[in-house]
Amino acid sequence: MGTVGRLLLATGALLMVFGALLIIWDKIGWRLPGDIVVRGRNWTFYFPLATSLLLSALLTLVVWLVSRR
């Protein structure tokens, strides 16, 4: 049961860090050139295409490096 508790604590800590990074990212307003933004009169549609591809490539690299052991 201790292993499950540690896993839940680690997951919660990672979610907190990820949430903080999202808040900081939003305040900076940094967008990659391939991200799609459509602004209407009372709405905004944001589709982070380039950001999603970059994150996917980075996470794939991390998983590949970890699984090589």
C-alpha positions in Angstrom: 0.0 0.0 0.0 3.0 2.3 0.6 4.0 2.1 -3.1 0.5 3.3 -4.2 0.6 6.2 -1.8 4.0 7.3 -3.1 2.8 7.0 -6.7 -0.3 9.1 -5.9 1.9 11.8 -4.2 4.3 11.9 -7.1 1.4 12.2 -9.6 -0.1 15.0 -7.5 3.2 16.8 -7.4 3.7 16.5 -11.1 0.2 17.8 -11.7 0.9 20.8 -9.5 4.1 21.6 -11.4 2.4 21.2 -14.7 -0.5 23.5 -13.6 2.0 26.1 -12.4 3.8 25.9 -15.7 0.5 26.4 -17.6 -0.3 29.5 -15.5 3.2 31.0 -16.2 2.9 30.1 -19.9 -0.4 31.9 -20.1 0.9 35.0 -18.4 3.9 35.2 -20.7 1.6 34.7 -23.8 4.3 32.9 -25.7 3.0 31.0 -28.8 4.9 29.0 -31.4 4.6 30.1 -35.1 2.5 27.0 -36.0 -0.2 27.6 -33.3 -3.6 28.6 -34.7 -5.5 31.5 -33.1 -8.8 32.7 -34.4 -10.3 35.8 -32.7 -14.0 36.6 -33.0 -15.9 39.5 -31.6 -16.7 37.8 -28.3 -14.7 34.6 -28.5 -11.2 33.3 -29.2 -10.3 29.8 -30.5 -6.7 28.7 -29.8 -5.4 25.4 -31.2 -1.7 24.8 -30.2 -0.7 22.6 -33.2 3.0 23.4 -33.1 3.2 23.2 -29.3 1.4 19.9 -29.4 3.9 18.5 -31.9 6.8 19.8 -30.0 5.6 18.3 -26.7 4.8 15.0 -28.3 8.3 14.8 -29.7 9.9 15.7 -26.4 7.7 13.2 -24.4 8.5 10.5 -27.0 12.2 11.2 -26.6 11.9 11.0 -22.8 10.0 7.7 -22.8 12.4 6.3 -25.3 15.4 7.2 -23.2 13.8 5.8 -20.0 12.7 2.6 -21.7 16.3 1.9 -23.0 17.5 0.8 -19.6 
